[in-house]
């Protein structure tokens, strides 16, 4: 069945309904244009005939979940180890306290940058890394940076490395508690 289309009171033409839909999708016909077909009593806006398609949900491709900014676990571990080794080397070589303090401050800045980018990789704001400057929180933040996988904040899924790390931490905590209990029992 053919449909007549008009714009601003001027008839544009008559097309089959499927072609009208195609022209509408291409943008050649506007939602404010009017249509009429046999059996109708008056012209109606085209937007009433052609319902807009529901918006397509944009799914996040799996590849984009795994590609994140920041640094991953291995570079983070590498930065941790290399700064520790440098610090130990300079502690043996340098005699001056001033020089050693300067070296320590440089290494703290390097570590802070590493924590910042690791937090970004995990999915947090990098500014949360400022909590790493608080000595009481530093070990916990380092553990979190070591254990949490990329984009952990987004998908909340642990991976094998995180599970192994958690098991090792539980084992370590039990070992410490056991040693403390034996020490306490031995002093009685």
OpenMM code with the backbone's topology and positions (N, CA, C; nanometers):
from openmm import Vec3, app, unit

residues = "UNK UNK UNK UNK UNK UNK UNK UNK UNK UNK UNK UNK UNK UNK UNK UNK UNK UNK UNK UNK UNK UNK UNK UNK UNK UNK UNK UNK UNK UNK UNK UNK UNK UNK UNK UNK UNK UNK UNK UNK UNK UNK UNK UNK UNK UNK UNK UNK UNK UNK UNK UNK UNK UNK UNK UNK UNK UNK UNK UNK UNK UNK UNK UNK UNK UNK UNK UNK UNK UNK UNK UNK UNK UNK UNK UNK UNK UNK UNK UNK UNK UNK UNK UNK UNK UNK UNK UNK UNK UNK UNK UNK UNK UNK UNK UNK UNK UNK UNK UNK UNK UNK UNK UNK UNK UNK UNK UNK UNK UNK UNK UNK UNK UNK UNK UNK UNK UNK UNK UNK UNK UNK UNK UNK UNK UNK UNK UNK UNK UNK UNK UNK UNK UNK UNK UNK UNK UNK UNK UNK UNK UNK UNK UNK UNK UNK UNK UNK UNK UNK UNK UNK UNK UNK UNK UNK UNK UNK UNK UNK UNK UNK UNK UNK UNK UNK UNK UNK UNK UNK UNK UNK UNK UNK UNK UNK UNK UNK UNK UNK UNK UNK UNK UNK UNK UNK UNK UNK".split()
positions = [
    Vec3(0.0847, -0.1172, 0.0000),
    Vec3(0.0000, 0.0000, 0.0000),
    Vec3(0.0896, 0.1239, 0.0000),
    Vec3(0.0567, 0.2193, -0.0838),
    Vec3(0.1352, 0.3412, -0.0950),
    Vec3(0.0963, 0.4414, 0.0129),
    Vec3(0.1991, 0.5210, 0.0551),
    Vec3(0.1816, 0.6209, 0.1590),
    Vec3(0.2192, 0.7561, 0.0991),
    Vec3(0.1342, 0.8553, 0.1187),
    Vec3(0.1635, 0.9910, 0.0734),
    Vec3(0.2357, 1.0656, 0.1849),
    Vec3(0.3387, 1.1408, 0.1494),
    Vec3(0.4188, 1.2149, 0.2461),
    Vec3(0.4120, 1.3632, 0.2115),
    Vec3(0.3965, 1.4474, 0.3158),
    Vec3(0.3984, 1.5924, 0.2956),
    Vec3(0.4881, 1.6572, 0.3995),
    Vec3(0.5478, 1.7696, 0.3564),
    Vec3(0.6337, 1.8467, 0.4479),
    Vec3(0.5887, 1.9927, 0.4386),
    Vec3(0.5573, 2.0460, 0.5569),
    Vec3(0.5127, 2.1857, 0.5654),
    Vec3(0.3978, 2.2165, 0.4694),
    Vec3(0.3042, 2.1217, 0.4554),
    Vec3(0.1870, 2.1435, 0.3715),
    Vec3(0.2085, 2.1137, 0.2246),
    Vec3(0.3308, 2.0805, 0.1836),
    Vec3(0.3589, 2.0500, 0.0430),
    Vec3(0.3781, 1.8996, 0.0293),
    Vec3(0.3015, 1.8376, -0.0623),
    Vec3(0.3124, 1.6933, -0.0805),
    Vec3(0.4431, 1.6603, -0.1528),
    Vec3(0.5209, 1.5678, -0.0905),
    Vec3(0.6514, 1.5294, -0.1460),
    Vec3(0.6400, 1.4145, -0.2449),
    Vec3(0.5455, 1.3269, -0.2224),
    Vec3(0.5321, 1.2129, -0.3119),
    Vec3(0.4603, 1.0979, -0.2445),
    Vec3(0.4585, 0.9855, -0.3184),
    Vec3(0.3877, 0.8670, -0.2697),
    Vec3(0.4802, 0.7470, -0.2885),
    Vec3(0.5000, 0.6705, -0.1842),
    Vec3(0.5912, 0.5566, -0.1897),
    Vec3(0.5288, 0.4379, -0.1153),
    Vec3(0.5788, 0.3167, -0.1457),
    Vec3(0.5378, 0.2014, -0.0650),
    Vec3(0.5868, 0.2201, 0.0798),
    Vec3(0.5173, 0.1628, 0.1737),
    Vec3(0.5475, 0.1829, 0.3163),
    Vec3(0.6906, 0.1423, 0.3518),
    Vec3(0.7402, 0.0346, 0.2911),
    Vec3(0.8772, -0.0105, 0.3205),
    Vec3(0.9787, 0.0945, 0.2753),
    Vec3(0.9533, 0.1563, 0.1599),
    Vec3(1.0450, 0.2582, 0.1093),
    Vec3(1.0397, 0.3843, 0.1970),
    Vec3(0.9205, 0.4164, 0.2485),
    Vec3(0.9077, 0.5309, 0.3390),
    Vec3(0.9919, 0.5065, 0.4640),
    Vec3(0.9846, 0.3859, 0.5159),
    Vec3(1.0651, 0.3523, 0.6350),
    Vec3(1.2146, 0.3651, 0.6044),
    Vec3(1.2565, 0.3187, 0.4866),
    Vec3(1.3981, 0.3272, 0.4489),
    Vec3(1.4410, 0.4731, 0.4344),
    Vec3(1.3575, 0.5556, 0.3701),
    Vec3(1.3900, 0.6979, 0.3541),
    Vec3(1.3964, 0.7683, 0.4898),
    Vec3(1.3101, 0.7264, 0.5803),
    Vec3(1.3085, 0.7838, 0.7164),
    Vec3(1.4387, 0.7490, 0.7891),
    Vec3(1.4808, 0.6237, 0.7787),
    Vec3(1.6038, 0.5801, 0.8458),
    Vec3(1.7263, 0.6499, 0.7878),
    Vec3(1.7231, 0.6781, 0.6579),
    Vec3(1.8346, 0.7470, 0.5931),
    Vec3(1.8364, 0.8961, 0.6250),
    Vec3(1.7264, 0.9468, 0.6818),
    Vec3(1.7210, 1.0872, 0.7180),
    Vec3(1.6638, 1.1767, 0.6093),
    Vec3(1.6186, 1.1156, 0.4983),
    Vec3(1.5603, 1.1963, 0.3906),
    Vec3(1.4195, 1.2433, 0.4274),
    Vec3(1.3508, 1.1653, 0.5102),
    Vec3(1.2210, 1.2057, 0.5626),
    Vec3(1.2382, 1.2373, 0.7111),
    Vec3(1.1666, 1.3383, 0.7576),
    Vec3(1.1814, 1.3852, 0.8954),
    Vec3(1.0670, 1.3361, 0.9828),
    Vec3(1.0905, 1.3267, 1.1136),
    Vec3(0.9820, 1.2854, 1.2037),
    Vec3(0.8639, 1.3829, 1.2002),
    Vec3(0.8909, 1.5091, 1.1639),
    Vec3(0.7839, 1.6102, 1.1605),
    Vec3(0.7070, 1.6091, 1.0291),
    Vec3(0.7536, 1.5337, 0.9283),
    Vec3(0.6777, 1.5185, 0.8035),
    Vec3(0.5475, 1.4446, 0.8358),
    Vec3(0.4484, 1.4643, 0.7487),
    Vec3(0.3176, 1.3999, 0.7703),
    Vec3(0.2937, 1.2926, 0.6656),
    Vec3(0.2141, 1.1936, 0.7040),
    Vec3(0.1803, 1.0867, 0.6091),
    Vec3(0.0291, 1.0670, 0.6065),
    Vec3(-0.0134, 1.0105, 0.4938),
    Vec3(-0.1539, 0.9765, 0.4759),
    Vec3(-0.1606, 0.8547, 0.3867),
    Vec3(-0.2491, 0.7632, 0.4216),
    Vec3(-0.2749, 0.6489, 0.3340),
    Vec3(-0.4252, 0.6262, 0.3280),
    Vec3(-0.4651, 0.5497, 0.2301),
    Vec3(-0.6075, 0.5271, 0.2052),
    Vec3(-0.6762, 0.4735, 0.3307),
    Vec3(-0.7907, 0.5324, 0.3614),
    Vec3(-0.8682, 0.4911, 0.4774),
    Vec3(-0.8489, 0.5828, 0.5969),
    Vec3(-0.7476, 0.6710, 0.5923),
    Vec3(-0.7237, 0.7641, 0.7040),
    Vec3(-0.8083, 0.8892, 0.6840),
    Vec3(-0.8483, 0.9522, 0.7956),
    Vec3(-0.9299, 1.0728, 0.7874),
    Vec3(-0.8461, 1.1991, 0.7849),
    Vec3(-0.7235, 1.1934, 0.8367),
    Vec3(-0.6386, 1.3132, 0.8382),
    Vec3(-0.4911, 1.2743, 0.8320),
    Vec3(-0.4064, 1.3737, 0.8017),
    Vec3(-0.2612, 1.3541, 0.7966),
    Vec3(-0.2078, 1.3397, 0.9389),
    Vec3(-0.1101, 1.2508, 0.9555),
    Vec3(-0.0501, 1.2234, 1.0869),
    Vec3(0.1014, 1.2352, 1.0739),
    Vec3(0.1649, 1.2791, 1.1831),
    Vec3(0.3122, 1.2910, 1.1812),
    Vec3(0.3751, 1.1551, 1.1542),
    Vec3(0.4804, 1.1594, 1.0748),
    Vec3(0.5512, 1.0372, 1.0358),
    Vec3(0.6089, 0.9649, 1.1574),
    Vec3(0.6450, 1.0400, 1.2602),
    Vec3(0.7027, 0.9784, 1.3814),
    Vec3(0.6027, 0.8852, 1.4497),
    Vec3(0.4718, 0.9058, 1.4245),
    Vec3(0.3689, 0.8180, 1.4840),
    Vec3(0.3571, 0.6876, 1.4061),
    Vec3(0.3881, 0.6933, 1.2759),
    Vec3(0.3812, 0.5727, 1.1939),
    Vec3(0.5051, 0.4856, 1.2160),
    Vec3(0.6187, 0.5533, 1.2180),
    Vec3(0.7451, 0.4795, 1.2308),
    Vec3(0.7995, 0.5035, 1.3707),
    Vec3(0.7825, 0.4053, 1.4527),
    Vec3(0.8351, 0.4158, 1.5896),
    Vec3(0.9869, 0.4028, 1.5820),
    Vec3(1.0579, 0.4902, 1.6540),
    Vec3(1.2037, 0.4766, 1.6510),
    Vec3(1.2451, 0.3440, 1.7133),
    Vec3(1.3467, 0.2867, 1.6548),
    Vec3(1.3981, 0.1602, 1.7068),
    Vec3(1.4536, 0.1833, 1.8465),
    Vec3(1.4334, 0.0851, 1.9362),
    Vec3(1.4900, 0.1031, 2.0698),
    Vec3(1.6407, 0.1193, 2.0595),
    Vec3(1.6981, 0.2029, 2.1468),
    Vec3(1.8432, 0.2231, 2.1390),
    Vec3(1.9167, 0.0923, 2.1610),
    Vec3(2.0186, 0.0739, 2.0814),
    Vec3(2.0982, -0.0482, 2.0908),
    Vec3(2.1906, -0.0349, 2.2107),
    Vec3(2.1818, -0.1323, 2.2995),
    Vec3(2.2682, -0.1296, 2.4182),
    Vec3(2.4110, -0.1506, 2.3732),
    Vec3(2.4942, -0.0591, 2.4123),
    Vec3(2.6348, -0.0707, 2.3763),
    Vec3(2.7008, -0.1665, 2.4741),
    Vec3(2.7350, -0.2827, 2.4240),
    Vec3(2.8034, -0.3781, 2.5101),
    Vec3(2.9522, -0.3500, 2.5039),
    Vec3(3.0154, -0.3684, 2.6164),
    Vec3(3.1591, -0.3453, 2.6233),
    Vec3(3.2297, -0.4701, 2.5728),
    Vec3(3.3079, -0.4584, 2.4683),
    Vec3(3.3787, -0.5764, 2.4215),
    Vec3(3.4761, -0.6265, 2.5273),
    Vec3(3.4934, -0.7583, 2.5295),
    Vec3(3.5823, -0.8172, 2.6292),
    Vec3(3.7230, -0.7606, 2.6193),
    Vec3(3.7659, -0.7314, 2.4988),
    Vec3(3.9023, -0.6820, 2.4829),
    Vec3(3.9218, -0.5487, 2.5549),
    Vec3(3.8160, -0.4655, 2.5586),
    Vec3(3.8335, -0.3364, 2.6240),
    Vec3(3.8342, -0.3505, 2.7755),
    Vec3(3.7767, -0.4588, 2.8278),
    Vec3(3.7836, -0.4808, 2.9718),
    Vec3(3.9257, -0.5166, 3.0139),
    Vec3(3.9964, -0.5815, 2.9259),
    Vec3(4.1321, -0.6235, 2.9612),
    Vec3(4.2366, -0.5203, 2.9233),
    Vec3(4.1975, -0.4229, 2.8423),
    Vec3(4.2954, -0.3208, 2.8060),
    Vec3(4.2666, -0.1978, 2.8896),
    Vec3(4.3513, -0.1717, 2.9821),
    Vec3(4.3311, -0.0579, 3.0702),
    Vec3(4.4579, 0.0247, 3.0742),
    Vec3(4.4400, 0.1483, 3.1124),
    Vec3(4.5574, 0.2337, 3.1283),
    Vec3(4.6275, 0.1961, 3.2572),
    Vec3(4.7408, 0.2544, 3.2796),
    Vec3(4.8158, 0.2254, 3.4012),
    Vec3(4.9139, 0.1126, 3.3777),
    Vec3(4.9615, 0.0548, 3.4884),
    Vec3(5.0577, -0.0553, 3.4774),
    Vec3(4.9986, -0.1806, 3.5406),
    Vec3(5.0349, -0.2931, 3.4868),
    Vec3(4.9866, -0.4208, 3.5367),
    Vec3(5.0666, -0.4693, 3.6567),
    Vec3(5.0379, -0.5934, 3.6964),
    Vec3(5.1040, -0.6507, 3.8140),
    Vec3(5.2542, -0.6661, 3.7959),
    Vec3(5.2941, -0.7252, 3.6829),
    Vec3(5.4372, -0.7541, 3.6652),
    Vec3(5.5226, -0.6281, 3.6622),
    Vec3(5.4836, -0.5236, 3.5877),
    Vec3(5.5649, -0.4016, 3.5956),
    Vec3(5.5657, -0.3428, 3.7367),
    Vec3(5.4533, -0.3553, 3.8070),
    Vec3(5.4469, -0.3039, 3.9440),
    Vec3(5.5448, -0.3791, 4.0341),
    Vec3(5.5473, -0.5118, 4.0198),
    Vec3(5.6419, -0.5927, 4.0981),
    Vec3(5.7853, -0.5563, 4.0596),
    Vec3(5.8096, -0.5376, 3.9295),
    Vec3(5.9434, -0.5003, 3.8839),
    Vec3(5.9890, -0.3671, 3.9418),
    Vec3(5.8998, -0.2699, 3.9441),
    Vec3(5.9348, -0.1390, 4.0010),
    Vec3(5.9616, -0.1525, 4.1505),
    Vec3(5.8773, -0.2303, 4.2203),
    Vec3(5.8983, -0.2529, 4.3634),
    Vec3(6.0338, -0.3150, 4.3903),
    Vec3(6.0645, -0.4218, 4.3179),
    Vec3(6.1920, -0.4917, 4.3405),
    Vec3(6.3118, -0.4039, 4.3048),
    Vec3(6.3036, -0.3351, 4.1915),
    Vec3(6.4189, -0.2547, 4.1510),
    Vec3(6.4431, -0.1385, 4.2471),
    Vec3(6.3378, -0.0740, 4.2967),
    Vec3(6.3597, 0.0353, 4.3920),
    Vec3(6.4146, -0.0176, 4.5236),
    Vec3(6.3710, -0.1353, 4.5642),
    Vec3(6.4242, -0.1947, 4.6876),
    Vec3(6.5715, -0.2296, 4.6708),
    Vec3(6.6072, -0.2873, 4.5572),
    Vec3(6.7469, -0.3233, 4.5319),
    Vec3(6.8342, -0.1984, 4.5278),
    Vec3(6.7866, -0.0933, 4.4597),
    Vec3(6.8625, 0.0322, 4.4525),
    Vec3(6.8812, 0.0895, 4.5919),
    Vec3(6.7757, 0.0866, 4.6719),
    Vec3(6.7838, 0.1395, 4.8077),
    Vec3(6.8858, 0.0610, 4.8912),
    Vec3(6.8853, -0.0711, 4.8813),
    Vec3(6.9812, -0.1530, 4.9558),
    Vec3(7.1246, -0.1304, 4.9081),
    Vec3(7.1410, -0.1146, 4.7764),
    Vec3(7.2752, -0.0894, 4.7233),
    Vec3(7.3300, 0.0440, 4.7749),
    Vec3(7.2483, 0.1474, 4.7684),
    Vec3(7.2941, 0.2783, 4.8130),
    Vec3(7.3135, 0.2832, 4.9644),
    Vec3(7.2375, 0.2029, 5.0383),
    Vec3(7.2554, 0.2007, 5.1837),
    Vec3(7.3947, 0.1486, 5.2195),
    Vec3(7.4493, 0.0600, 5.1378),
    Vec3(7.5839, 0.0064, 5.1619),
    Vec3(7.6921, 0.1038, 5.1160),
    Vec3(7.6647, 0.1798, 5.0112),
    Vec3(7.7665, 0.2651, 4.9497),
    Vec3(7.7748, 0.4023, 5.0146),
    Vec3(7.6591, 0.4648, 5.0377),
    Vec3(7.6550, 0.6055, 5.0780),
    Vec3(7.6805, 0.6197, 5.2277),
    Vec3(7.7679, 0.7144, 5.2616),
    Vec3(7.7986, 0.7405, 5.4017),
    Vec3(7.7189, 0.8599, 5.4555),
    Vec3(7.6843, 0.9512, 5.3696),
    Vec3(7.6189, 1.0748, 5.4118),
    Vec3(7.4688, 1.0532, 5.4328),
    Vec3(7.4183, 1.0989, 5.5467),
    Vec3(7.2751, 1.0883, 5.5746),
    Vec3(7.1938, 1.1755, 5.4803),
    Vec3(7.2469, 1.2898, 5.4430),
    Vec3(7.1756, 1.3812, 5.3535),
    Vec3(7.1561, 1.3172, 5.2167),
    Vec3(7.2617, 1.2561, 5.1648),
    Vec3(7.2532, 1.1900, 5.0346),
    Vec3(7.1559, 1.0734, 5.0403),
    Vec3(7.1613, 0.9971, 5.1482),
    Vec3(7.0716, 0.8828, 5.1629),
    Vec3(6.9261, 0.9289, 5.1724),
    Vec3(6.9024, 1.0384, 5.2423),
    Vec3(6.7662, 1.0922, 5.2521),
    Vec3(6.7158, 1.1336, 5.1154),
    Vec3(6.8022, 1.1988, 5.0378),
    Vec3(6.7652, 1.2421, 4.9024),
    Vec3(6.7319, 1.1215, 4.8148),
    Vec3(6.8111, 1.0163, 4.8237),
    Vec3(6.7867, 0.8940, 4.7455),
    Vec3(6.6548, 0.8301, 4.7885),
    Vec3(6.6298, 0.8247, 4.9184),
    Vec3(6.5045, 0.7666, 4.9688),
    Vec3(6.3839, 0.8445, 4.9192),
    Vec3(6.3932, 0.9769, 4.9189),
    Vec3(6.2817, 1.0592, 4.8701),
    Vec3(6.2560, 1.0340, 4.7221),
    Vec3(6.3623, 1.0203, 4.6441),
    Vec3(6.3436, 0.9910, 4.5020),
    Vec3(6.2747, 0.8565, 4.4830),
    Vec3(6.3147, 0.7576, 4.5613),
    Vec3(6.2533, 0.6252, 4.5494),
    Vec3(6.1076, 0.6266, 4.5953),
    Vec3(6.0774, 0.7065, 4.6971),
    Vec3(5.9381, 0.7187, 4.7423),
    Vec3(5.8530, 0.7796, 4.6310),
    Vec3(5.9063, 0.8786, 4.5613),
    Vec3(5.8326, 0.9398, 4.4503),
    Vec3(5.8095, 0.8372, 4.3388),
    Vec3(5.9119, 0.7598, 4.3071),
    Vec3(5.8982, 0.6563, 4.2041),
    Vec3(5.7918, 0.5547, 4.2450),
    Vec3(5.7953, 0.5118, 4.3706),
    Vec3(5.6959, 0.4154, 4.4184),
    Vec3(5.5556, 0.4753, 4.4172),
    Vec3(5.5449, 0.6026, 4.4523),
    Vec3(5.4142, 0.6683, 4.4534),
    Vec3(5.3564, 0.6745, 4.3126),
    Vec3(5.4410, 0.7019, 4.2148),
    Vec3(5.3961, 0.7034, 4.0755),
    Vec3(5.3513, 0.5639, 4.0334),
    Vec3(5.4254, 0.4618, 4.0747),
    Vec3(5.3884, 0.3238, 4.0418),
    Vec3(5.2531, 0.2880, 4.1029),
    Vec3(5.2319, 0.3243, 4.2296),
    Vec3(5.1035, 0.2956, 4.2950),
    Vec3(4.9916, 0.3716, 4.2242),
    Vec3(5.0172, 0.4961, 4.1859),
    Vec3(4.9173, 0.5771, 4.1148),
    Vec3(4.8714, 0.5044, 3.9885),
    Vec3(4.9673, 0.4624, 3.9046),
    Vec3(4.9313, 0.3983, 3.7789),
    Vec3(4.8747, 0.2581, 3.7988),
    Vec3(4.9132, 0.1918, 3.9048),
    Vec3(4.8541, 0.0604, 3.9339),
    Vec3(4.7080, 0.0774, 3.9744),
    Vec3(4.6776, 0.1804, 4.0531),
    Vec3(4.5384, 0.2067, 4.0908),
    Vec3(4.4544, 0.2368, 3.9663),
    Vec3(4.5103, 0.3119, 3.8724),
    Vec3(4.4388, 0.3413, 3.7476),
    Vec3(4.4116, 0.2115, 3.6728),
    Vec3(4.5090, 0.1203, 3.6697),
    Vec3(4.4941, -0.0074, 3.6017),
    Vec3(4.3855, -0.0930, 3.6674),
    Vec3(4.3754, -0.0850, 3.7982),
    Vec3(4.2751, -0.1645, 3.8705),
    Vec3(4.1352, -0.1073, 3.8483),
    Vec3(4.1281, 0.0236, 3.8218),
    Vec3(3.9990, 0.0857, 3.7964),
    Vec3(3.9633, 0.1949, 3.8950),
    Vec3(4.0519, 0.2252, 3.9875),
    Vec3(4.0285, 0.3326, 4.0845),
    Vec3(4.0826, 0.4645, 4.0303),
    Vec3(4.0475, 0.5694, 4.1000),
    Vec3(4.1105, 0.6978, 4.0711),
    Vec3(4.2546, 0.6889, 4.1210),
    Vec3(4.3455, 0.7379, 4.0414),
    Vec3(4.4858, 0.7337, 4.0817),
    Vec3(4.5134, 0.8131, 4.2082),
    Vec3(4.4249, 0.9088, 4.2375),
    Vec3(4.4466, 0.9933, 4.3553),
    Vec3(4.4322, 0.9150, 4.4849),
    Vec3(4.3656, 0.8003, 4.4811),
    Vec3(4.3576, 0.7168, 4.6011),
    Vec3(4.4954, 0.6670, 4.6433),
    Vec3(4.5907, 0.6705, 4.5513),
    Vec3(4.7258, 0.6254, 4.5834),
    Vec3(4.7916, 0.7142, 4.6885),
    Vec3(4.7371, 0.8315, 4.7125),
    Vec3(4.7944, 0.9182, 4.8166),
    Vec3(4.7861, 0.8532, 4.9548),
    Vec3(4.6923, 0.7597, 4.9712),
    Vec3(4.6845, 0.6885, 5.0990),
    Vec3(4.8092, 0.6037, 5.1235),
    Vec3(4.8816, 0.5719, 5.0174),
    Vec3(5.0048, 0.4946, 5.0327),
    Vec3(5.1121, 0.5732, 5.1062),
    Vec3(5.0958, 0.7035, 5.1168),
    Vec3(5.1920, 0.7850, 5.1915),
    Vec3(5.1705, 0.7724, 5.3421),
    Vec3(5.0583, 0.7124, 5.3808),
    Vec3(5.0327, 0.6908, 5.5242),
    Vec3(5.0951, 0.5562, 5.5617),
    Vec3(5.1978, 0.5573, 5.6463),
    Vec3(5.2723, 0.4341, 5.6736),
    Vec3(5.1862, 0.3167, 5.7188),
    Vec3(5.0802, 0.3416, 5.7939),
    Vec3(4.9988, 0.2305, 5.8427),
    Vec3(4.9199, 0.1641, 5.7295),
    Vec3(4.8919, 0.2385, 5.6223),
    Vec3(4.8155, 0.1833, 5.5101),
    Vec3(4.9034, 0.1267, 5.3991),
    Vec3(5.0298, 0.1643, 5.3969),
    Vec3(5.1188, 0.1259, 5.2868),
    Vec3(5.1226, -0.0249, 5.2617),
    Vec3(5.1388, -0.1108, 5.3644),
    Vec3(5.1429, -0.2550, 5.3339),
    Vec3(5.0134, -0.3063, 5.2720),
    Vec3(4.8995, -0.2554, 5.3191),
    Vec3(4.7714, -0.3017, 5.2671),
    Vec3(4.7507, -0.2555, 5.1226),
    Vec3(4.7916, -0.1337, 5.0941),
    Vec3(4.7786, -0.0820, 4.9579),
    Vec3(4.8709, -0.1591, 4.8636),
    Vec3(4.9926, -0.1895, 4.9096),
    Vec3(5.0837, -0.2684, 4.8262),
    Vec3(5.0282, -0.4076, 4.7992),
    Vec3(4.9700, -0.4708, 4.9012),
    Vec3(4.9092, -0.6027, 4.8812),
    Vec3(4.7939, -0.5949, 4.7820),
    Vec3(4.7110, -0.4940, 4.7964),
    Vec3(4.5994, -0.4769, 4.7045),
    Vec3(4.6498, -0.4568, 4.5616),
    Vec3(4.7539, -0.3751, 4.5468),
    Vec3(4.8110, -0.3514, 4.4133),
    Vec3(4.8708, -0.4789, 4.3545),
    Vec3(4.9250, -0.5641, 4.4387),
    Vec3(4.9834, -0.6895, 4.3912),
    Vec3(4.8768, -0.7921, 4.3556),
    Vec3(4.7663, -0.7947, 4.4307),
    Vec3(4.6675, -0.9005, 4.4131),
    Vec3(4.5571, -0.8676, 4.3137),
    Vec3(4.5131, -0.7447, 4.3076),
    Vec3(4.3969, -0.7102, 4.2246),
    Vec3(4.4296, -0.7173, 4.0761),
    Vec3(4.3437, -0.7845, 3.9977),
    Vec3(4.3671, -0.7905, 3.8529),
    Vec3(4.3265, -0.6603, 3.7844),
    Vec3(4.3611, -0.6480, 3.6588),
    Vec3(4.3252, -0.5309, 3.5788),
    Vec3(4.1739, -0.5139, 3.5776),
    Vec3(4.1283, -0.3894, 3.5944),
    Vec3(3.9863, -0.3527, 3.5953),
    Vec3(3.9052, -0.4282, 3.6998),
    Vec3(3.9644, -0.4609, 3.8124),
    Vec3(3.8948, -0.5332, 3.9192),
    Vec3(3.7726, -0.4561, 3.9672),
    Vec3(3.7811, -0.3245, 3.9730),
    Vec3(3.6697, -0.2424, 4.0202),
    Vec3(3.5491, -0.2575, 3.9290),
    Vec3(3.5721, -0.2780, 3.7994),
    Vec3(3.4629, -0.2861, 3.7028),
    Vec3(3.3957, -0.4231, 3.7061),
    Vec3(3.4741, -0.5304, 3.6954),
    Vec3(3.4123, -0.6624, 3.6817),
    Vec3(3.4080, -0.7438, 3.8108),
    Vec3(3.4783, -0.7033, 3.9155),
    Vec3(3.4759, -0.7693, 4.0468),
    Vec3(3.5023, -0.9200, 4.0388),
    Vec3(3.5867, -0.9601, 3.9455),
    Vec3(3.6185, -1.1027, 3.9323),
    Vec3(3.7633, -1.1254, 3.9723),
    Vec3(3.7814, -1.2205, 4.0624),
    Vec3(3.9175, -1.2558, 4.1020),
    Vec3(3.9753, -1.3482, 3.9963),
    Vec3(4.1063, -1.3469, 3.9858),
    Vec3(4.1721, -1.4402, 3.8962),
    Vec3(4.2572, -1.5351, 3.9794),
    Vec3(4.3252, -1.6283, 3.9135),
    Vec3(4.4027, -1.7300, 3.9843),
    Vec3(4.5130, -1.6673, 4.0691),
    Vec3(4.5792, -1.5656, 4.0161),
    Vec3(4.6874, -1.5016, 4.0922),
    Vec3(4.6344, -1.4382, 4.2201),
    Vec3(4.5170, -1.3794, 4.2132),
    Vec3(4.4584, -1.3183, 4.3329),
    Vec3(4.4199, -1.4255, 4.4345),
    Vec3(4.3627, -1.5361, 4.3868),
    Vec3(4.3254, -1.6457, 4.4772),
    Vec3(4.4480, -1.7055, 4.5459),
    Vec3(4.5543, -1.7269, 4.4692),
    Vec3(4.6781, -1.7814, 4.5270),
    Vec3(4.7350, -1.6845, 4.6300),
    Vec3(4.7339, -1.5550, 4.5968),
    Vec3(4.7836, -1.4540, 4.6911),
    Vec3(4.7039, -1.4519, 4.8202),
    Vec3(4.5723, -1.4640, 4.8102),
    Vec3(4.4874, -1.4639, 4.9302),
    Vec3(4.5166, -1.5877, 5.0149),
    Vec3(4.5312, -1.7035, 4.9512),
    Vec3(4.5634, -1.8265, 5.0254),
    Vec3(4.6991, -1.8123, 5.0946),
    Vec3(4.7967, -1.7538, 5.0250),
    Vec3(4.9291, -1.7343, 5.0857),
    Vec3(4.9216, -1.6391, 5.2053),
    Vec3(4.8421, -1.5338, 5.1936),
    Vec3(4.8264, -1.4395, 5.3052),
    Vec3(4.7603, -1.5057, 5.4256),
    Vec3(4.6590, -1.5882, 5.4010),
    Vec3(4.5933, -1.6598, 5.5109),
    Vec3(4.6919, -1.7550, 5.5773),
    Vec3(4.7702, -1.8279, 5.4954),
    Vec3(4.8705, -1.9187, 5.5496),
    Vec3(4.9737, -1.8417, 5.6327),
    Vec3(5.0190, -1.7280, 5.5820),
    Vec3(5.1156, -1.6458, 5.6539),
    Vec3(5.0586, -1.5955, 5.7861),
    Vec3(4.9330, -1.5522, 5.7846),
    Vec3(4.8688, -1.5049, 5.9076),
    Vec3(4.8575, -1.6180, 6.0094),
    Vec3(4.8200, -1.7373, 5.9643),
    Vec3(4.8116, -1.8529, 6.0554),
    Vec3(4.9489, -1.8898, 6.1112),
    Vec3(5.0514, -1.8801, 6.0283),
    Vec3(5.1871, -1.9095, 6.0735),
    Vec3(5.2309, -1.8115, 6.1817),
    Vec3(5.2035, -1.6836, 6.1605),
    Vec3(5.2400, -1.5814, 6.2586),
    Vec3(5.1653, -1.6049, 6.3893),
    Vec3(5.0362, -1.6331, 6.3809),
    Vec3(4.9571, -1.6590, 6.5025),
    Vec3(5.0105, -1.7826, 6.5743),
    Vec3(5.0432, -1.8875, 6.5004),
    Vec3(5.0977, -2.0097, 6.5610),
    Vec3(5.2300, -1.9814, 6.6319),
    Vec3(5.3192, -1.9064, 6.5664),
    Vec3(5.4477, -1.8727, 6.6283),
    Vec3(5.4283, -1.7881, 6.7537),
    Vec3(5.3344, -1.6955, 6.7497),
    Vec3(5.3065, -1.6132, 6.8681),
    Vec3(5.2516, -1.6971, 6.9826),
    Vec3(5.1644, -1.7907, 6.9508),
    Vec3(5.1088, -1.8788, 7.0557),
    Vec3(5.2192, -1.9643, 7.1165),
    Vec3(5.3049, -2.0253, 7.0341),
    Vec3(5.4145, -2.1068, 7.0873),
    Vec3(5.5120, -2.0218, 7.1685),
    Vec3(5.5372, -1.8996, 7.1242),
    Vec3(5.6242, -1.8103, 7.2000),
    Vec3(5.5612, -1.7765, 7.3351),
    Vec3(5.4302, -1.7487, 7.3331),
    Vec3(5.3606, -1.7155, 7.4549),
    Vec3(5.3597, -1.8350, 7.5527),
    Vec3(5.3363, -1.9557, 7.4978),
    Vec3(5.3363, -2.0756, 7.5823),
    Vec3(5.4759, -2.1065, 7.6364),
    Vec3(5.5789, -2.0758, 7.5587),
    Vec3(5.7168, -2.1031, 7.6008),
    Vec3(5.7640, -2.0103, 7.7093),
    Vec3(5.7045, -1.8909, 7.7188),
    Vec3(5.7474, -1.7949, 7.8216),
    Vec3(5.6770, -1.8168, 7.9541),
    Vec3(5.5845, -1.9037, 7.9641),
    Vec3(5.5086, -1.9282, 8.0883),
    Vec3(5.5804, -2.0238, 8.1767),
] * unit.nanometer
topology = app.Topology()
chain = topology.addChain("A")
for resn in residues:
    res = topology.addResidue(resn, chain)
    for name in ("N", "CA", "C"):
        topology.addAtom(name, app.Element.getBySymbol(name[0]), res)
